[in-house]
Amino acid sequence: MQELGIEEMGLVKLGVHCITGQKVAVKIVNREKLSESVLMKVEREIAILKLIEHPHVLKLHDVYENKKYLYLVLEHVSGGELFDYLVKKGRLTPKEARKFFRQIVSALDFCHSYSICHRDLKPENLLLDEKNNIRIADFGMASLQVGDSLLETSCGSPHYACPEVIKGEKYDGRRADMWSCGVILFALLVGALPFDDDNLRQLLEKVKRGVFHMPHFIPPDCQSLLRGMIEVEPEKRLSLEQIQKHPWYLGGKHEPDPCLEPAPGRRVAMRSLPSNGELDPDVLESMASLGCFRDRERLHRELRSEE
């Protein structure tokens, strides 16, 4: 099998279906060589990718396992990382940047409608297919955020993390994703990051202040979008709904629309679980790996609640 790359979680090889000839990426995870925290990231990614299916989210086809290895059979995309594409081109035209941005927003809207926050958005985690369409990948840092609850774990790259995450405060994962999207859009249009420094401490201070230089060549309506997304105060930061109504996002009547997968209904028919026998331990383990059900007793109570 051809080697596609090496990640923190394991080796990735190219696989080919014996009958159909379909190409896939097989991520091979050696349980014995990984720490508990990295294995938890693998379990979280599996649990989340099983929940969602969207044209701009990397698809998980199947999972196989034995005592030593986990094999994640993933969609194979041949265009590489958006990061490498950007490095090669320097910076993108507003038209091409908008195409990528709208696809990212479309996928994020779908994820957020399932209460899933990515929390590690950056060009290295955005893959391209053979037609240069986006696939969001690497959900190892993702978390389920239910209702008005806030997240606590600081994660993601300092260049793309929002001020409240940098400060170690509780935060809304959806608003954190919006900040990261703003930084990504800036990078696509400028070919550089709004906040950068060789000294990590200085970099973190720049992110906390949120002051950055806006190049004159960025279209004025796009400048207002960027300032609304790269906003230090989370309550003032643009939401996904506001972004999708912004003039620059809606601009370009002759440009192809992103693959707008309709968001699922927010109301789901539920019933309480009256007996211990109905609580599948494997399901409970998967729910715990999503990051918002650390208290197992509370999880049991919530599942049996009539509300």
Secondary structure, 3 states (H helix, E strand, C coil): CCEEEECCCCEEEEEECCCCCCEEEEEEEEHHHCCHHHHHHHHHHHHHHHHCCCCCECCEEEEEECCCEEEEEEECCCCCEHHHHHHHHCCCCHHHHHHHHHHHHHHHHHHHHCCEECCCCCHHHEEECCCCCEEECCCCCCEECCCCCCECCCCCCCCCCCHHHHCCCCECHHHHHHHHHHHHHHHHHHCCCCCCCCCHHHHHHHHHHCCCCCCCCCCHHHHHHHHHHCCCCCCCCCCHHHHHCCHHHHCCCCCCCCCCCCCCCCCCCCCCCCCHHHCCHHHHHHHHHCCCCCCHHHHHHHHHCCC
